[in-house]
Amino acid sequence: MYALFFRLVFRRMDPEAAHHLAFGWIRRAARVPVLRTFLAALLAPRFEELRTEALGLRMHGPFGLAAGFDKNAAAVDGMAMLGFDHIEIGTVTGEPQPGNPRQRLFRLVADRALINRMGFNNEGSAAVAARLAARRPAFRAVVGVNIGKTKAVPEAEAAADYVKSAERLAPHADYLVVNVSSPNTPGLRDLQAVEHLRPLLTAVREAADRAVRHRRVPLLVKIAPDLADEDIDAVADLALELGLDGIIATNTTIGRAGLSSPGQLTAETGGLSGAPLKERSLEVLRRLYTRTGGRLTLIGVGGIETGEDAWQRILAGASLVQGYSAFVYQGPFWSRALHKQLAARLRASGHATLADAVGADTRKART
């Protein structure tokens, strides 16, 4: 049914307009108690065998919504209603900003992919912190907060901008993510270099600890799939050195190899997400797990469409997985289907628990 609706309605609309329309429906449905309870029962069945503990947090399962869909924490209950086990909001910047000029979001339907150059459009960390503080949850959901650099802030002042967001948002976050890997903010990816990343992560860690004294807010960094292997190793080593809690692999790519969509679409600048990112994201994940020896929580994201895709990330070393682009193409039943497929895959695997499966294939390949 959704496939037909997508072809007849959403595909004919500007992608960003379609996003706002769907986002509004989700928000409104989540505000109606009887309706949201019915939809959660339909779309978010729970599988006991998928219960997950990661980053010191307990979740119904390992599958979450990646950052980018809910930039301002406006639909956390709505996304939990649709079956996501954790919701990563953002990217949130220190100051509000409109993002890049439209059109800035493109569907590559033939490739089951998206290109975006949104440019961190969001209401700013003060407004998002206030919304999270006022939230009265209808569903229990783990909420991660992804923070990035305000475009107008020069690179030399980037750490202070991230610190501002961390101080405001850490009290309301189950975990924090430092995003230094979007291709849509000039100079941002330069911060992935270890000489820049070390002081930045240290400053954010100290800011989170100042802002929240009664618990330790887990801190992760999100990296690009376009990093060279030696740079991935360097980030992994730095994460261990600084005592980070995890790494998210990966953000969108600036690569365009192997696409079959029309050339005028593939020529658009911005970050490519969706199915074409699958193999490289998996490679990066395996490399991180090998380098860190399972001492960090790894979150696999990029090209996850099915329960089998999620299962392969778990075998490669991911404790949690996330998706976004496939939601555009598969609709509100996507999370339900993925959970069902993943539970069946676990039952057939011989692993007693999901945690037992984390990294199993990567460890086997090393022996």
N, C-alpha and C positions, 0 to 999 in steps of 0.2 A: 504494500500500500504506500509506504513512504517513498519507494523508488518512483512510483507513478507521480506522486505529489511533487517530488523533486524535479522530475522532467517537465511537468506541466506548469509549475509555479516558481519554485526557487531558481531553477536554471535560467528562467527568463528575466530574473531580477538582478540588479546590481548586487554582487556578493555581500558588500557591507550592509546594504539595505536589508537583504534577506537575513543577515545575522541579527540585526537589530529587531526585526520582526519576530524571529524565533525566540530571541532572548526575552522580548516582552511577554510572549505567551508563557514562557517558562516561569518568569517572575510572577505573573498574575495567577497562574495555576497554584503556585506554592503558597500563595496568600490565603487560599480557600481551604479551611481545615479538612472538610470531608473529601474534597477533590484531591488534595495532595496525599491523603492517606490511601485513597483508592489507587492513585497513580503509582505511589511507592510500592504498594503490594503487587501491582502489575509489572512494573518496570524494574524493580530493585529487589528481586527475591534473594534471600541470603543462603549461602552454602557454607555449612559449618566447617567443612574441610579447607575452605579458603581463608579462614580467619588468620590474620597476619599481625605480627608485632615487629615494628621497625622504628628506628629512631627513638626507642623508648615509648612508642605510641601503639595502642591497640586499634586495629581497624577490622571492618567486616571482611575485607579482602585486600588484594594488592593493587587494584586497578583504580587509578585516579585521573582526574582531568588536568591536563597540562596548562601552564600559564598561557594567557593570551585570549581565552574565551571570556572570562569574567575579570576584566581589568580593574574594576572598582569595588569588588566584593558586594555586588548588588544582587546576586542570585545564588548565594551559597546553598540555601535550602532547596532551591529549584534543582540545582545540579545533584545534590544528595538524593532528592526525590527520583531522579533519573537513574540512580544506581551507582554513581561514582563513590568509591570508598574514601577517597580524599580529594580535596579541591584546592588547587594551587591558584591563588588569585594574583593579578598583576599582569604585566610588570608595572610596579608603582615607582614613581620617581619622587625626588625630594620636593619638587614644585609641580603644580599642575601644568600640563602642556597639551596642545591640540593634536600633536603628531604631524605627520607629513600631509601634503595636499592630496586630495582625492583625484583620481581613482588610485587606490593603494592596496587593494585586495583583489586577487585574480584566481579563478578556478581553472585548473588543468584537468578537465573531466576525464580525458582519455588516459591520464596517468594517475588518476585518483590522488591528486595533489593540489596544493595551494601555493601561490606566491604572495607574500605580503611585504609591504614596506610601510607598515602602520606608523612606526616611529614612536613607540611608547606613548600613545595617546591615553591620558588618564587624568583623574581629578587631583592628583597629588597626595602625598603621604598624610597630610593633616586631615583631609576630608575622608580618606579611606580608613584611617585610624578611628575617626569619630563614628563612622558607619559600623565598623567592627565592634566598637565599644557598646554601641546601642543595640546590637543584634540580640534577639531572643530566639535561640535556635528551635526550630520545629523538628529537626532530625539531628542525631548525633553524627557529626562529620569532622574529620581532621582537616584543618585549614592551614595550608602553607601560604606564605607570603613571599612573592618574588619581587626583589627590588633592583632598580637600575639607575643609571645616571641621567639627570636632567640634561637635555640637549644643549641648553645655553651655558651650562657649567663647563669651564675649561678643564682639560685633563688634569692639570696641576691641583685642581680643587675637587677632584672626583671623590676622594675619600671622605671629605667633609659632607658632601652631598649624600653619599651612601649612609654615613653615620646618622645624619638627620632623619632619614627614613627608618633606619634600624631602631633608633631611640623611640620614635613614634609608634612603630608597628610591632616591635617585639612583644610588648605586653599582650597583644591580641593574636599572636601567631603560635601555632603548634610547632612550626619550624620555619626558618628563614632561608631564602635562597638568594645568593649574590649572582646576578645575571651580568656577565661580562662578555656575552657571546652573541648578542643580536647583531646582525649586519646592518641594521637600519638607523643606528645612531653613530655619526661620524667619530672615529677614533675609539669606539667602545672596545672592539676586539683587541686593540693594543694592550688593554688592561689584563689580558690573559697571560702576557709575558710574566714570568716569575718575579722579576725585579719590580714590577708594578703590582702584581697580585699579592705578594707577601704583605706589604704594609696596608693594603686595602682590606684584606681579610682580617688582619690583626686588629685594625681599627673597628671593623664591624663587630667582631667578636667581643671586644671590650665594651662597645656601645650597648650591645644586647645584654651583657652581664650587668651593666649599670642600670639599665631600664627595668630589668626583671631579676630580682634578687632571691625570690623564693623557689625558683626552678631554673634549670639550664635550658635555654631555647636552642634546639639543634640548628646547626648552621651548615649549609651546603653551598657548593658553587656549581653553576651550570656552564658547560663548555660547548664549543662548536665542533661539528664533525670534520671541519676543514683543517684542524690542527694537524701538523706533522706528528708522526709517532713519537719522536723524541720529545716533543712539546707536551703530548699527552702524559708521557712518563714523568716529565718535570712537574706538571700539575698534580699528578698522583702523589709524587714524593713530597711536594709542598703541603698537600692536604694532610698527609700523615704527620709531617713535622709540626704543623700548627694545631693538630688535634681536631681538625674538622670532623664533622659527623658523616659527611657523604659528598657524593658528586652526582650530578644529573647529566646523563649522556643520551641524547645530545640536543642542541638547539637546531635551528634551521641551517641549511647550507646555501652558499652562493654558487655551488656547482650546478650544471645543467646537463650533465652527461646522460645519454640514454633516453631522453624524453621523446614521446611521440606526439605530443600536442602541437598545434600550429605554431610556427616560428614567431609570429608576432606576440604570442603569449609567453613563450619560453625566453624571449628577449627582454621581458620586463625585469627591472632591477628589484632586488629584495631577497628575502629568505624563502627558499623552497622547503616545503614540508610535505608529509604524506608518504605514499608507498615508495617513491624513488629513493627515499632516505634510509630504507629498511636495512640494507646490507652494511652500509658504512656505520650506521649507529650501532649495529650488532658487533662489528669489528672493534669499535672504540670501547664498547662495554667489556668485551673479552679482554682487551689489553689492560683496561683499568683493574679488572678483577685479578688478573695475573700479577700485575705490578703491586697491588695493595694486599694481596693474599687474603682477601675477605675481611680485612680489618675495618673497612668503611662500608656504610650503606650506599649501595648504588641504585639509582633510579633510571630505568631504561625508557627512553621515549624517542620516537621518530619512526614513522611507518608502521605503527602497530594498528592492525585492522581486525584481527581474529584472536580467538583463544590460543591458537597454535603460535601466532606471533608472540603473544605474551609469554607463553610457555618457553619458547626459545630464548627470550630475554632472561627468564628466571634461571634456566639451565646455564646460561652464559655468565650469570653472576648478579643479576638484579634482584633485590629484595622487593622492590616496588616497580610498577610500570605505569606509564601515563599515555594518554592519547588525546587528540584534538581533531586533526584533519579528517579522519574517518567518520567522525560524528556528523560532519557536513554531508557526507555521502550516504551514510547508513541510518541516520535519524535516531529517534528516541528509544528504539528497541536495541540499539547497539550494545550498550553496557550489559543488558540482560543476556543477550546472545553470547557475548564474550565470556561472562562469568560461567555460564552453563558449559561452554566448550572447555574452558580452563579446568573446571571441576572434573569433567569427564576425563580430560587428559591426565590430571593428577591421579585419579583413581586407577587408570590403566598403566601408570608408570612404574609401579612398584615402590615408589617413595612413600614413606609413612605420612609425611607432612610436606607442606609447601616449603618450609624452611630447609628441610633435608635436600630439596631439589636445587636450592640456590647454588649456582656455580658448579653443579655436578659435571656438566659436559666440559667445562674449561679445566677443571681439575683432572678429569680423565685424559684430556688431550696432553696434559703436561707429564703424565706418568708413562 
